[in-house]
Amino acid sequence: MSRSALSHRTFLAGGVAAGMLLAGTGTGLASAAPPSLAPGATPAGQTGWVTSTLARMTLEEKVGQLFIQNVYGKDATTPDARNIPLYGVASPAEVVQKYHLGGVIYFAWTDSVQNPPQIAGLSNGLQKAALSQPSKVRIPLQIATDQEQGVVTRIGPPATQFPGSMALGAGRSTDDARTAARITGAELKAMGVNTDFAPDADVNVNPLNPVIGTRSFSSKPQLAADMVAAQVAGYQADAGVTSTAKHFPGHGDTATDSHVAFPIITHTRQQWEQIDAPPFKAAIAQGIDMIMTAHLNFPALDDSGDPATLSKPIMTGLLRNELGYKGIIVTDSLAMQGVRDLYGDAEVAVRALDAGVDQLLMTPSMDDAYAAVLGAVRSGRISQATLDAKVRRVLELKYKRGVVAQPYVDAAALDSTVGTPENLAEAAAVTDRTTTLVKNDAGTLPLTTQGKKVLVTGYGVATTQTLADGLAAKGAVTSVKQTGTSPTDAQIAAAVSAATTQDAVVVTTMKAWDTAVTDPRAGQQKLVKQLLATGKPVIVVATRDPYDIAYFTDAPTYLATYSYSPVAIESVARVISGAVSPTGKLPVDIPVAGDPATVLYPFGHGLTF
């Protein structure tokens, strides 16, 4: 088929539809939208489009498809000076066009995710930039974000919120996990985000893990695997967006954060097979589109000392050859210290691709890395065949997920998909099945709230207020004394003084375990202990990691929410008041403080009333 015939056919199939969707949305794209090249969502069409596109791409365009970068700005065309030091151009659209980028990633700190209409407008503008540059090919972008839910949530309300992976593990329902992914994915897709860097497939066997924690479904490999598979199905089969299992070969047993240092995993090969591998194998069996690497040293899998991201034995030997994974391998952010300790940024990019990675995420030195990859191909260090295989995988994914056929979204249709009453109701119901009652020795719960004076204190301005509002809705007379993660002696004294006039106290903690004696966070532990000493009924609510109770074991009443997002805090208010009976079960062991080998509360523990 000639190029003109293909363009005409695809324009009828996709370009007109895209233009119709954009009409009246205020994006200015209705008349300017370039046609898509997809002839139809069929395997033959995919093969034809990918092969034809690949054959007409320049080397620079091929290499560009291997990069996913963050760009600063709330819309595509307004200059933002923060882009200039990174890319030498000012607007997000110029960044996309300069490097023929394969994708972009959204964050709040880049101003990419302010509200659904803005996100949809940015997505449409970036797609227009990708599709309208002078070229023989028209390739839309992967637009990605990390919407794991829970502690890693890039897009907040009015998008529907869920309490995150460990909460879903506490709920034990793969149906709920799939529902959460389906709703999250559908709302992302409506905003033009076609790739979610979720779910987290790490098995959090180390309670001192500073970077994974509640991002993991469980410390038990099988539960984590079941939940990962359910979420992959929810994202991909139900919502039609790309799902990404992370962080291969497994980041669940480290006390080091790879954002700032270089973790070492001491598991044996057999332990890797038993602990770390099952969720990734489940994701692959479910047809996962992408797998993200981990910047850590895993000597039992590769004793070279290189991070897994740069390891051919791990990326190619293990993931590709042994596990038979055929999808895209994407790095974790290349700005993280765990991958930058041994080599310069340009060399890191080449080594990652040579190891078997397909796409490079957030390289901090784009000009250098882009030039280095071009040079590696021209010199033969990376063969043309290897490059083409990587680009083919990227193009196949864009076609399979419908981004080629329909790169634009209809901003006018957001209200019918994002944060709908039906989605919010489902999220509340799912969350109610995750809240875990760990301890109720004094029989304080359920609390008779009508007319009772209740002090809400502890972590989080929004968290304490949301909880107080939830209890007030159940008839309590509430007051709030927020003390943060590092309460001072004065704040503690004020909270204790206020408690003496109350009928009950609810205190929220947030990683109170993550502290040394000299750490300011020890104030959370001091706050709880001094509140207990008042003799008032005290309900402790761990709003993130469930491990906090090990540091105040004399607390008679303890709830775990696994998340401080409003949906989780509203649910715990319903549990405290007795409107909802708790049914969550611990998805991890809670160890004794300072003795990780001794279990204080075991996996599966959970009370109700």
C-alpha positions as CSV (number, residue, x, y, z in Angstrom):
1,M,0.0,0.0,0.0
2,S,1.3,3.4,-0.8
3,R,1.9,6.0,1.9
4,S,-0.8,8.2,0.6
5,A,-3.3,5.4,0.5
6,L,-2.4,4.3,4.0
7,S,-2.6,7.9,5.3
8,H,-6.1,8.4,3.6
9,R,-7.4,5.1,5.0
10,T,-6.1,5.8,8.5
11,F,-7.4,9.3,8.5
12,L,-10.9,7.9,7.9
13,A,-10.5,5.3,10.6
14,G,-8.9,7.4,13.3
15,G,-8.2,11.0,12.3
16,V,-11.8,12.0,11.7
17,A,-12.9,10.4,15.0
18,A,-10.1,12.3,16.9
19,G,-11.1,15.5,15.3
20,M,-14.8,15.0,16.1
21,L,-13.9,14.3,19.7
22,L,-11.9,17.5,20.0
23,A,-14.6,19.7,18.5
24,G,-15.8,22.3,21.0
25,T,-13.3,21.3,23.7
26,G,-11.4,24.5,23.6
27,T,-8.1,22.7,22.8
28,G,-7.7,24.3,19.4
29,L,-6.8,20.9,18.0
30,A,-10.0,20.0,16.0
31,S,-8.7,21.5,12.8
32,A,-5.0,21.0,13.4
33,A,-5.1,17.4,14.6
34,P,-2.9,15.3,12.3
35,P,-4.3,12.0,11.1
36,S,-3.5,8.8,12.8
37,L,-2.0,6.0,10.8
38,A,-3.8,3.0,12.3
39,P,-5.7,1.0,9.7
40,G,-7.8,-0.8,12.3
41,A,-7.3,-2.7,15.5
42,T,-6.4,-6.0,14.0
43,P,-3.2,-8.1,14.3
44,A,-2.6,-7.7,10.6
45,G,-3.1,-4.0,10.9
46,Q,-0.7,-3.8,13.8
47,T,2.0,-5.7,11.9
48,G,1.6,-3.6,8.8
49,W,1.7,-0.3,10.7
50,V,4.6,-1.2,12.9
51,T,6.7,-2.6,10.0
52,S,5.9,0.3,7.7
53,T,6.6,2.8,10.4
54,L,9.8,1.2,11.5
55,A,11.1,1.1,7.9
56,R,10.6,4.8,7.4
57,M,12.1,6.0,10.7
58,T,15.4,7.8,10.9
59,L,18.0,6.7,13.4
60,E,17.2,9.8,15.5
61,E,13.5,9.0,15.6
62,K,14.2,5.4,16.6
63,V,16.5,6.4,19.5
64,G,13.9,9.0,20.6
65,Q,11.3,6.2,21.1
66,L,13.6,4.7,23.8
67,F,13.3,7.7,26.1
68,I,10.4,8.7,28.5
69,Q,11.1,12.1,30.1
70,N,9.5,14.4,32.6
71,V,8.6,17.9,31.2
72,Y,7.7,21.0,33.1
73,G,4.6,22.9,32.5
74,K,0.8,22.7,32.8
75,D,0.2,22.9,29.0
76,A,2.2,21.9,26.0
77,T,3.1,25.1,24.4
78,T,3.7,27.6,27.2
79,P,7.4,28.1,27.8
80,D,8.7,27.0,31.2
81,A,12.2,28.0,32.1
82,R,12.7,24.8,34.1
83,N,12.9,22.8,30.9
84,I,15.9,24.8,29.5
85,P,18.7,23.5,31.7
86,L,17.5,19.9,31.0
87,Y,16.7,20.1,27.3
88,G,17.8,23.5,25.9
89,V,14.2,24.3,24.9
90,A,11.5,25.9,27.0
91,S,8.1,24.3,26.2
92,P,7.0,20.7,26.7
93,A,6.0,20.5,23.0
94,E,9.5,21.5,22.0
95,V,11.1,18.9,24.2
96,V,8.9,16.2,22.6
97,Q,9.8,17.3,19.1
98,K,13.5,17.9,19.7
99,Y,14.2,14.3,20.7
100,H,11.2,12.5,19.0
101,L,10.4,11.3,22.5
102,G,8.7,7.9,22.9
103,G,6.9,9.1,26.0
104,V,6.5,11.6,28.9
105,I,5.8,11.1,32.5
106,Y,3.5,13.3,34.7
107,F,4.2,14.5,38.3
108,A,2.7,17.1,40.5
109,W,6.1,18.7,40.9
110,T,6.4,19.3,37.1
111,D,2.9,20.9,37.2
112,S,1.6,18.2,34.9
113,V,-1.3,17.1,37.1
114,Q,-3.4,19.9,38.5
115,N,-7.0,18.8,37.6
116,P,-8.6,16.5,35.0
117,P,-9.3,19.2,32.3
118,Q,-5.8,20.5,32.6
119,I,-4.3,17.0,32.3
120,A,-6.5,16.1,29.3
121,G,-5.4,19.4,27.6
122,L,-1.7,18.7,28.3
123,S,-2.1,15.2,27.0
124,N,-3.8,16.4,23.8
125,G,-1.2,19.2,23.3
126,L,1.7,16.8,23.7
127,Q,0.2,14.3,21.3
128,K,-0.3,17.1,18.8
129,A,3.4,17.9,19.2
130,A,4.4,14.3,18.6
131,L,2.2,13.9,15.6
132,S,2.7,17.2,13.8
133,Q,6.5,17.5,13.6
134,P,8.1,17.2,10.1
135,S,8.6,13.5,9.6
136,K,7.7,10.6,7.3
137,V,6.1,8.9,10.3
138,R,3.4,9.8,12.8
139,I,4.0,8.2,16.2
140,P,1.9,9.2,19.3
141,L,3.3,9.3,22.8
142,Q,3.2,7.0,25.7
143,I,1.9,9.3,28.5
144,A,2.7,7.8,31.9
145,T,2.3,8.4,35.5
146,D,2.8,6.5,38.8
147,Q,-0.8,6.1,40.0
148,E,-0.3,3.1,42.3
149,Q,-2.9,4.7,44.7
150,G,-2.2,4.9,48.4
151,V,1.2,6.5,49.2
152,V,2.2,6.9,45.5
153,T,-0.7,8.8,44.0
154,R,0.1,11.5,41.4
155,I,-3.4,12.5,40.5
156,G,-5.6,13.4,43.5
157,P,-9.3,14.2,43.8
158,P,-11.6,14.6,41.9
159,A,-10.1,11.5,40.4
160,T,-11.2,8.4,42.4
161,Q,-8.8,7.5,45.2
162,F,-8.1,4.0,46.6
163,P,-6.0,3.2,49.7
164,G,-3.2,1.4,47.9
165,S,-1.7,-2.0,47.5
166,M,-1.1,-3.1,51.1
167,A,-4.7,-2.1,52.0
168,L,-6.0,-4.3,49.1
169,G,-3.8,-7.1,50.4
170,A,-5.5,-6.7,53.8
171,G,-8.9,-6.9,52.1
172,R,-7.8,-10.2,50.4
173,S,-10.1,-9.8,47.5
174,T,-8.7,-10.1,44.0
175,D,-12.0,-8.8,42.7
176,D,-11.5,-5.6,44.7
177,A,-7.9,-5.3,43.4
178,R,-9.1,-5.6,39.9
179,T,-11.9,-3.1,40.5
180,A,-9.4,-0.6,41.8
181,A,-7.2,-1.0,38.8
182,R,-10.2,-0.9,36.3
183,I,-11.5,2.4,37.8
184,T,-8.0,3.9,38.1
185,G,-7.1,2.9,34.6
186,A,-10.3,4.1,33.0
187,E,-10.0,7.5,34.7
188,L,-6.3,7.8,33.6
189,K,-7.3,6.9,30.0
190,A,-10.0,9.6,30.0
191,M,-7.3,12.2,30.9
192,G,-5.0,11.0,28.1
193,V,-2.7,8.9,30.4
194,N,-2.2,5.6,28.6
195,T,0.5,4.1,30.7
196,D,0.4,3.4,34.5
197,F,3.6,2.5,36.3
198,A,1.7,0.2,38.5
199,P,1.2,-2.2,40.2
200,D,4.1,-2.7,42.6
201,A,5.1,-6.4,42.4
202,D,7.7,-6.3,45.3
203,V,7.2,-8.6,48.3
204,N,7.8,-6.5,51.4
205,V,9.5,-9.0,53.6
206,N,11.6,-6.3,55.4
207,P,9.5,-4.2,57.9
208,L,12.3,-1.6,57.8
209,N,12.0,-1.1,54.1
210,P,11.9,2.7,53.6
211,V,10.9,2.8,50.0
212,I,8.4,0.0,49.4
213,G,6.4,-0.7,52.5
214,T,2.7,-0.2,51.9
215,R,3.3,0.0,48.1
216,S,3.6,-3.8,48.3
217,F,0.5,-6.0,48.6
218,S,2.0,-8.3,51.1
219,S,5.0,-10.0,52.6
220,K,3.6,-13.3,51.3
221,P,4.6,-14.1,47.7
222,Q,1.4,-15.9,46.7
223,L,-0.9,-13.1,48.0
224,A,1.2,-10.5,46.3
225,A,1.2,-12.6,43.1
226,D,-2.6,-13.0,43.1
227,M,-3.1,-9.3,43.6
228,V,-0.6,-8.3,40.9
229,A,-2.3,-10.5,38.4
230,A,-5.7,-9.1,39.3
231,Q,-4.5,-5.6,38.8
232,V,-2.8,-6.3,35.5
233,A,-6.2,-7.6,34.3
234,G,-8.0,-4.5,35.6
235,Y,-5.6,-2.1,34.0
236,Q,-5.1,-3.8,30.6
237,A,-8.1,-6.0,29.9
238,D,-10.7,-3.9,31.6
239,A,-9.5,-0.3,31.2
240,G,-7.3,-0.6,28.1
241,V,-4.2,1.1,29.6
242,T,-0.7,-0.2,29.9
243,S,0.3,-1.7,33.3
244,T,3.8,-1.9,34.6
245,A,5.1,-4.4,37.2
246,K,7.9,-3.0,39.3
247,H,10.7,-3.3,40.5
248,F,12.4,-6.3,38.9
249,P,14.1,-8.5,40.2
250,G,12.5,-7.4,43.5
251,H,12.9,-4.5,45.9
252,G,11.0,-5.9,48.9
253,D,14.0,-6.8,51.2
254,T,16.1,-3.7,51.6
255,A,16.5,-1.2,54.3
256,T,18.1,1.2,51.8
257,D,16.2,3.7,49.5
258,S,17.5,3.4,46.0
259,H,16.6,7.0,45.4
260,V,19.5,8.1,47.5
261,A,21.8,5.1,47.8
262,F,22.6,1.7,46.3
263,P,20.8,-1.2,48.0
264,I,22.2,-4.7,48.1
265,I,19.7,-7.7,48.2
266,T,21.3,-10.7,49.9
267,H,18.7,-13.3,48.9
268,T,20.0,-16.5,47.4
269,R,18.9,-17.6,44.0
270,Q,16.5,-20.1,45.8
271,Q,15.1,-17.3,48.0
272,W,14.6,-15.2,44.9
273,E,12.6,-18.0,43.3
274,Q,10.5,-18.4,46.4
275,I,10.0,-14.8,47.5
276,D,10.7,-12.2,44.8
277,A,9.8,-14.0,41.6
278,P,6.2,-15.1,42.0
279,P,4.5,-11.7,41.5
280,F,6.6,-11.0,38.3
281,K,5.8,-14.5,37.0
282,A,2.1,-13.9,37.6
283,A,2.3,-10.5,35.8
284,I,4.0,-12.1,32.8
285,A,1.4,-14.9,32.7
286,Q,-1.3,-12.2,32.7
287,G,0.3,-10.5,29.7
288,I,1.9,-7.5,31.4
289,D,2.8,-4.8,28.9
290,M,5.8,-3.4,30.8
291,I,8.2,-4.4,33.6
292,M,10.3,-1.8,35.4
293,T,13.8,-2.4,36.7
294,A,15.3,-1.9,40.1
295,H,18.5,0.0,40.8
296,L,19.9,-2.5,43.3
297,N,22.7,-5.0,43.5
298,F,21.6,-8.6,43.6
299,P,24.8,-10.7,43.8
300,A,23.1,-14.1,43.7
301,L,21.7,-13.1,40.2
302,D,24.8,-11.2,39.0
303,D,28.0,-10.9,41.0
304,S,29.5,-8.1,38.8
305,G,28.4,-5.4,41.3
306,D,26.3,-3.6,38.7
307,P,22.8,-2.5,39.5
308,A,20.1,-4.8,38.1
309,T,19.1,-2.1,35.6
310,L,22.5,-2.4,33.9
311,S,22.8,-6.2,34.2
312,K,22.6,-8.3,31.1
313,P,22.4,-11.6,33.2
314,I,19.3,-10.2,35.0
315,M,17.6,-8.2,32.2
316,T,18.3,-10.5,29.3
317,G,19.4,-13.8,30.9
318,L,16.8,-14.0,33.6
319,L,13.8,-11.8,32.6
320,R,13.9,-12.4,28.8
321,N,15.3,-15.8,28.5
322,E,14.4,-17.7,31.7
323,L,11.0,-16.1,32.4
324,G,10.2,-15.7,28.7
325,Y,9.1,-12.1,29.0
326,K,8.4,-10.5,25.6
327,G,7.1,-7.1,26.6
328,I,8.8,-3.8,27.2
329,I,11.5,-3.4,29.9
330,V,11.7,0.1,31.2
331,T,14.2,1.5,33.7
332,D,13.2,3.1,37.0
333,S,14.2,6.8,37.0
334,L,17.7,7.2,35.9
335,A,18.0,10.3,38.1
336,M,18.0,8.0,41.2
337,Q,21.3,7.6,43.0
338,G,21.2,3.9,43.0
339,V,22.0,3.8,39.3
340,R,24.4,6.8,39.1
341,D,27.1,5.7,41.5
342,L,29.2,3.7,39.1
343,Y,28.9,5.3,35.7
344,G,28.1,8.7,34.1
345,D,24.6,9.4,32.9
346,A,25.5,8.9,29.2
347,E,27.2,5.6,29.9
348,V,24.3,4.4,32.1
349,A,21.9,4.9,29.2
350,V,24.0,2.8,26.8
351,R,24.7,0.1,29.4
352,A,21.0,-0.2,30.3
353,L,20.0,-0.7,26.6
354,D,22.9,-3.2,26.1
355,A,21.7,-5.1,29.2
356,G,18.3,-5.6,27.6
357,V,16.3,-2.6,28.6
358,D,14.0,-1.1,26.0
359,Q,13.2,2.3,27.4
360,L,15.0,4.8,29.6
361,L,13.0,6.7,32.1
362,M,13.9,10.3,33.2
363,T,17.6,10.5,32.3
364,P,19.0,13.6,34.0
365,S,21.3,14.4,31.1
366,M,19.2,14.1,28.0
367,D,21.5,15.6,25.5
368,D,24.4,13.5,26.6
369,A,22.4,10.3,26.9
370,Y,20.7,10.8,23.5
371,A,24.0,11.4,21.8
372,A,25.6,8.5,23.5
373,V,22.9,6.1,22.3
374,L,23.1,7.5,18.8
375,G,26.9,7.0,18.9
376,A,26.6,3.4,20.3
377,V,24.4,2.5,17.4
378,R,26.6,4.1,14.8
379,S,29.7,2.4,16.2
380,G,28.0,-1.0,16.4
381,R,28.1,-1.2,20.2
382,I,24.3,-1.5,19.9
383,S,23.4,-3.3,16.7
384,Q,20.8,-2.0,14.3
385,A,18.9,-5.2,14.8
386,T,18.9,-4.8,18.6
387,L,17.7,-1.2,18.2
388,D,14.9,-2.2,15.8
389,A,13.7,-4.9,18.2
390,K,13.4,-2.4,21.0
391,V,11.6,0.2,18.8
392,R,9.3,-2.5,17.4
393,R,8.2,-3.5,20.9
394,V,7.4,0.2,21.7
395,L,5.5,0.7,18.5
396,E,3.6,-2.6,18.9
397,L,2.5,-1.5,22.4
398,K,1.2,1.9,21.2
399,Y,-0.8,0.2,18.5
400,K,-2.1,-2.5,20.8
401,R,-3.3,-0.1,23.4
402,G,-5.2,2.0,20.8
403,V,-3.0,5.1,21.1
404,V,-2.2,5.1,17.4
405,A,-5.9,4.9,16.4
406,Q,-7.0,7.4,19.0
407,P,-4.3,9.6,20.4
408,Y,-6.5,12.4,21.7
409,V,-9.1,12.5,24.4
410,D,-12.4,14.4,24.7
411,A,-12.1,16.8,27.6
412,A,-15.8,17.4,27.5
413,A,-16.4,13.8,28.5
414,L,-14.3,13.8,31.7
415,D,-17.2,14.2,34.0
416,S,-18.8,11.0,32.8
417,T,-15.7,9.0,33.7
418,V,-13.5,10.7,36.3
419,G,-14.6,10.7,39.9
420,T,-18.2,9.7,39.2
421,P,-20.5,8.9,42.1
422,E,-20.5,5.3,41.1
423,N,-16.7,5.1,41.2
424,L,-16.5,6.9,44.5
425,A,-19.0,4.6,46.0
426,E,-17.1,1.5,44.8
427,A,-13.9,3.0,46.2
428,A,-15.5,3.5,49.6
429,A,-16.9,0.0,49.6
430,V,-13.5,-1.5,48.7
431,T,-11.8,0.6,51.4
432,D,-14.3,-0.5,54.1
433,R,-13.1,-4.1,53.5
434,T,-9.5,-3.2,54.1
435,T,-9.4,-1.4,57.5
436,T,-7.8,-3.8,60.0
437,L,-8.6,-3.9,63.7
438,V,-5.4,-5.2,65.3
439,K,-6.1,-4.7,68.9
440,N,-9.3,-3.9,71.0
441,D,-8.3,-5.1,74.4
442,A,-10.4,-2.6,76.3
443,G,-13.5,-3.1,74.1
444,T,-13.4,0.6,73.2
445,L,-14.6,-0.2,69.7
446,P,-17.2,0.4,68.4
447,L,-17.2,3.8,70.1
448,T,-20.5,5.3,71.0
449,T,-20.0,8.7,69.3
450,Q,-23.3,10.5,69.7
451,G,-22.7,13.5,71.9
452,K,-19.3,12.3,73.0
453,K,-16.3,14.7,73.1
454,V,-13.5,13.2,71.0
455,L,-10.0,14.7,70.5
456,V,-8.4,13.9,67.2
457,T,-4.6,14.4,67.3
458,G,-1.4,13.2,65.7
459,Y,-0.1,13.1,62.1
460,G,-1.5,15.2,59.3
461,V,-3.4,18.4,58.9
462,A,-5.8,16.9,56.3
463,T,-5.7,13.5,58.0
464,T,-6.8,14.7,61.4
465,Q,-9.4,17.0,60.1
466,T,-10.9,14.4,57.7
467,L,-11.1,11.9,60.6
468,A,-12.7,14.5,62.9
469,D,-15.2,15.4,60.3
470,G,-16.1,11.7,59.8
471,L,-16.6,11.3,63.5
472,A,-18.6,14.5,63.8
473,A,-20.9,13.1,61.0
474,K,-21.6,10.3,63.4
475,G,-22.6,12.6,66.2
476,A,-19.3,13.2,68.0
477,V,-18.3,16.6,69.2
478,T,-14.7,16.8,67.9
479,S,-11.7,18.9,68.4
480,V,-8.3,18.7,66.5
481,K,-4.7,19.1,67.7
482,Q,-2.5,18.2,64.7
483,T,1.1,17.4,65.8
484,G,2.8,16.1,62.6
485,T,5.4,13.4,62.2
486,S,7.9,15.0,64.6
487,P,5.8,16.5,67.5
488,T,7.6,18.8,69.8
489,D,7.3,18.6,73.6
490,A,5.1,21.7,73.5
491,Q,2.8,20.1,70.9
492,I,2.6,16.9,73.0
493,A,1.9,18.8,76.1
494,A,-1.0,20.7,74.4
495,A,-2.5,17.5,73.1
496,V,-2.3,15.8,76.5
497,S,-3.8,18.8,78.2
498,A,-6.7,18.8,75.7
499,A,-7.2,15.1,76.2
500,T,-8.0,15.5,79.9
501,T,-11.4,17.1,79.1
502,Q,-12.4,14.6,76.4
503,D,-14.4,11.4,76.5
504,A,-12.0,9.7,74.1
505,V,-8.9,10.4,72.0
506,V,-8.0,9.2,68.5
507,V,-4.3,9.6,67.7
508,T,-3.0,9.1,64.2
509,T,0.6,7.9,63.5
510,M,2.6,7.8,60.3
511,K,5.7,5.6,60.2
512,A,6.3,6.0,64.0
513,W,8.5,2.9,63.7
514,D,10.9,4.7,61.4
515,T,13.0,6.3,64.1
516,A,16.0,6.1,66.4
517,V,16.0,7.4,70.0
518,T,17.6,10.6,68.8
519,D,15.3,11.0,65.8
520,P,12.6,13.7,66.1
521,R,10.1,11.1,65.0
522,A,10.4,9.6,68.4
523,G,8.0,12.3,69.3
524,Q,5.2,10.3,67.8
525,Q,5.9,7.4,70.2
526,K,6.2,9.9,73.1
527,L,2.8,11.4,72.1
528,V,1.0,8.1,72.1
529,K,2.5,7.0,75.5
530,Q,1.7,10.3,77.2
531,L,-1.9,10.2,75.9
532,L,-2.2,6.6,77.2
533,A,-1.0,7.9,80.6
534,T,-4.1,10.2,80.8
535,G,-6.3,7.2,81.5
536,K,-8.7,8.3,78.7
537,P,-9.8,5.8,76.1
538,V,-7.2,6.1,73.3
539,I,-7.6,4.7,69.8
540,V,-4.4,4.6,67.9
541,V,-4.7,4.7,64.1
542,A,-1.7,3.8,62.0
543,T,-2.3,5.8,58.8
544,R,0.6,4.2,56.8
545,D,2.7,1.2,57.8
546,P,1.0,-1.2,60.2
547,Y,4.2,-1.7,62.1
548,D,3.9,1.2,64.5
549,I,2.2,-0.7,67.3
550,A,5.5,-2.5,68.1
551,Y,6.7,0.8,69.7
552,F,3.7,1.3,72.0
553,T,2.5,-2.2,72.8
554,D,0.5,-1.0,75.8
555,A,-1.9,0.8,73.5
556,P,-5.2,-1.2,74.0
557,T,-6.9,-0.2,70.8
558,Y,-5.1,-0.1,67.4
559,L,-6.3,0.2,63.8
560,A,-4.3,0.0,60.6
561,T,-5.5,1.8,57.5
562,Y,-2.3,1.4,55.3
563,S,-3.0,4.9,53.8
564,Y,-3.6,8.5,54.8
565,S,-5.7,9.3,51.8
566,P,-9.1,10.6,52.6
567,V,-10.9,7.5,51.4
568,A,-9.0,5.4,54.0
569,I,-9.5,8.0,56.8
570,E,-13.2,8.3,56.1
571,S,-13.4,4.5,56.3
572,V,-11.7,4.3,59.6
573,A,-14.2,6.9,61.0
574,R,-17.0,4.5,60.0
575,V,-15.2,1.7,61.7
576,I,-14.6,3.6,64.9
577,S,-18.2,4.6,65.1
578,G,-19.5,1.1,64.4
579,A,-21.1,2.0,61.1
580,V,-18.8,-0.6,59.5
581,S,-17.4,-3.8,61.1
582,P,-13.7,-4.2,60.3
583,T,-12.9,-7.2,58.2
584,G,-9.3,-6.5,57.1
585,K,-6.6,-9.1,57.9
586,L,-2.9,-8.2,58.3
587,P,-1.1,-8.8,54.9
588,V,2.3,-8.8,56.7
589,D,3.7,-9.9,60.0
590,I,4.2,-7.2,62.6
591,P,7.5,-7.9,64.4
592,V,8.6,-7.0,67.9
593,A,10.5,-3.7,67.9
594,G,14.2,-4.4,67.5
595,D,13.6,-8.1,66.9
596,P,12.4,-8.7,63.3
597,A,12.6,-12.5,63.8
598,T,9.9,-12.4,66.5
599,V,6.3,-11.9,65.5
600,L,4.1,-9.6,67.6
601,Y,1.0,-9.9,65.3
602,P,1.1,-12.5,62.5
603,F,0.0,-12.3,58.9
604,G,-3.8,-13.0,58.8
605,H,-4.5,-11.5,62.2
606,G,-7.5,-9.2,62.3
607,L,-10.4,-8.6,64.7
608,T,-14.0,-7.6,64.2
609,F,-17.1,-6.7,66.2
